[in-house]
Amino acid sequence: MAEEPEGKPPTVTPVRVVIALCLVAPFVAMLWVSSYAKIDPTFIGIPFFYWYQMLWVLISTALTMVAYKLWQRDQRARKGGASA
């Protein structure tokens, strides 16, 4: 396994893995249609199929915001703490 040059941080870090998971989770949830292709349970009269997808709109927004903030922090750390 090749080692990273001295002074250069590794490309794959735990923070970047978390960022990737935050961005991939909504795609997996929406592409796995058989997990939510049903009517029950209903929520205020709305079938599960629809409210589950609308819930993921909110969850996706939150996960994207978390990924963005983590990315900003990671970039600042790589530039030696200078504000970006």
N, C-alpha and C positions, 0 to 999 in steps of 0.2 A: 504494500500500500504506500503510495507516495505521500510524503509529508508536505505540509504547507511551508512556504518560505518563512524565515524568521520575520516577525513584525507584521505579518499579514494574517488577519483573523480567518478562521475556517469559513468556507462558503456555506456549508450546511451546519446550522446551529439549532439548539432546541427552540429558540424564539422563532426562527424561520419555519420550523416544522409546525409550531402552533399557528403561525400565520397561514400556512398552507392548509391546515385542517379547518381553520375558520372560513377559508374561501371555498373549500371543496364540499363541506358539509351540506350547504343548501342544494348543490347539484345532486348529490347522492340522495338526499331526502326527496327531491322532486322527481328524479328518474326512477325511483323505486315505487312505481305507481301501484303495484299490487298491495302495498302496505296501507294505502289510504283510499283505495277505490271501493268505498262502501258508503252507505247512507247513515248508519248509526255509529256513534252517538250524535244526535243533533244538538246544536247549540243555538238557543233562541230561535228555533225553527229552521235553522240553516243546516243542511246535510253535512256530514263530516268531510266529504270530498272537497267542498268549497271552503269551509272555515279552516281546515288544515292548511290549505294552500295560502290563504290570507294570513294565517299565523306565521307561516314561513317568510312572508314578505317582511314582517316586523323582525323576526329572528335574523334574517339575512342582513337587514340593515344594521342591527346591533353587531353581528359578527364581522361585517365589513368595516365598521367603525373601530372595533377592537383590533382587527388586522392592520388597519391604517396607522393607529396609534403605536402599535408594536413595531411596525416598519419604521416609523419616524424615530422612535427610540433606538432602534437597531442602527439606523443610518448615523444618528448623532454619535453613538458609541464608536462606530467605525471611523468617524472623522475626528476622534479624539475629544469628544465632548463639545465641540463647537455647535452653536445653535443653527438649525437648518432653516 
